[in-house]
Amino acid sequence: MALEITDANYEEIAATDRLILIDFWAQWCGPCRSLSPVVDDLSKAYEGKAIVAKIDVDENPDIVEKFSIRNVPTILLIKDGEVVDKIVGAVPKNEIVEKIEANL
C-alpha cells in the first residue's frame, strides 16, 4: 500500500535521496479511485527503490498549494526536492512505469 503523506509529515519524507512518486487524489474523484490500485501496485513493485505515496487534496491544502495542484488525479515525480515529471489525469500503468524508470 502506498505511503500516506500529509501536510504534517511531508518535509520528513521529502528529505530522502530516493525518487518520490506522489499521487494527488480526492475521495469524490472517480478517476482517482480507478488509479488508486495502480499506485498501490507500484508501491510494492518499487519498494526500496522509490517512495510511492498518496496525498488527499481535501485534507492537505498546504502541499496542494506548494505544488500548485489544480486537477486530480495528478502524479508528481520528485527527485532531490525538485519536480522532475508530472502526469495529469488517469493514465495506463505502463506510462507511469516509463516515467519512474526514466527518473530512477
C-alpha positions as CSV (number, residue, x, y, z in Angstrom):
1,M,0.0,0.0,0.0
2,A,1.2,3.5,-0.8
3,L,2.5,5.7,1.9
4,E,0.1,8.4,3.1
5,I,1.6,11.9,3.0
6,T,0.1,14.8,4.9
7,D,1.0,18.4,5.5
8,A,2.5,17.3,8.8
9,N,4.9,14.6,7.5
10,Y,5.8,15.8,4.0
11,E,9.1,17.5,4.9
12,E,10.3,14.4,6.7
13,I,9.5,12.2,3.8
14,A,10.9,14.7,1.2
15,A,14.3,14.6,2.9
16,T,15.1,11.3,1.1
17,D,17.6,10.9,-1.7
18,R,15.2,8.4,-3.4
19,L,12.7,9.2,-6.2
20,I,9.3,10.1,-4.7
21,L,6.1,9.5,-6.7
22,I,3.1,11.4,-5.2
23,D,-0.5,10.7,-6.3
24,F,-2.7,13.7,-5.5
25,W,-6.2,12.4,-5.2
26,A,-9.7,13.1,-3.7
27,Q,-12.4,10.8,-2.3
28,W,-15.0,12.3,-4.7
29,C,-12.8,11.8,-7.8
30,G,-13.8,8.8,-10.0
31,P,-10.5,8.7,-12.0
32,C,-8.6,8.9,-8.7
33,R,-10.3,5.8,-7.4
34,S,-9.5,3.9,-10.6
35,L,-5.9,4.9,-10.3
36,S,-5.5,4.0,-6.7
37,P,-4.9,0.3,-7.1
38,V,-2.3,1.1,-9.8
39,V,-0.5,3.3,-7.3
40,D,-0.7,0.6,-4.6
41,D,0.8,-1.9,-7.1
42,L,3.6,0.5,-7.9
43,S,4.4,0.9,-4.2
44,K,5.1,-2.8,-4.0
45,A,7.0,-3.0,-7.3
46,Y,9.3,-0.1,-6.4
47,E,9.8,-0.9,-2.6
48,G,13.3,0.0,-1.7
49,K,13.9,1.9,-5.0
50,A,11.4,4.7,-4.8
51,I,8.8,6.1,-2.4
52,V,5.3,5.8,-3.7
53,A,2.8,7.9,-1.8
54,K,-0.7,9.4,-1.9
55,I,-2.0,12.8,-0.7
56,D,-5.7,13.6,-0.2
57,V,-6.0,17.1,-1.6
58,D,-9.0,17.9,0.5
59,E,-7.2,17.2,3.8
60,N,-3.7,18.7,2.9
61,P,-4.1,22.1,1.4
62,D,-0.5,23.3,2.2
63,I,1.1,20.7,-0.1
64,V,-1.6,21.2,-2.7
65,E,-0.7,24.9,-2.7
66,K,3.0,24.3,-2.6
67,F,2.8,22.3,-5.9
68,S,0.0,24.3,-7.5
69,I,-2.2,21.2,-8.0
70,R,-5.3,22.3,-9.9
71,N,-6.6,18.9,-11.2
72,V,-6.9,15.4,-9.7
73,P,-5.6,12.9,-10.2
74,T,-2.1,14.4,-10.6
75,I,1.1,12.4,-10.1
76,L,4.3,14.2,-9.4
77,L,7.8,12.6,-9.6
78,I,10.2,14.4,-7.2
79,K,13.9,13.9,-7.0
80,D,16.3,15.9,-4.8
81,G,13.4,18.2,-3.9
82,E,12.6,19.1,-7.5
83,V,9.6,18.0,-9.6
84,V,11.2,16.0,-12.5
85,D,7.9,14.9,-14.1
86,K,4.2,15.4,-13.9
87,I,1.2,13.3,-15.1
88,V,-2.3,14.8,-15.0
89,G,-5.3,12.5,-15.3
90,A,-5.7,8.8,-15.1
91,V,-3.2,7.1,-17.4
92,P,-2.3,3.5,-18.0
93,K,0.2,1.9,-15.6
94,N,2.8,1.4,-18.3
95,E,3.0,5.2,-18.8
96,I,3.7,5.7,-15.1
97,V,6.3,2.9,-15.1
98,E,8.1,4.5,-18.0
99,K,8.4,7.8,-16.2
100,I,9.5,6.2,-13.0
101,E,12.2,4.2,-14.8
102,A,13.4,7.3,-16.7
103,N,13.9,9.1,-13.4
104,L,15.4,6.4,-11.1
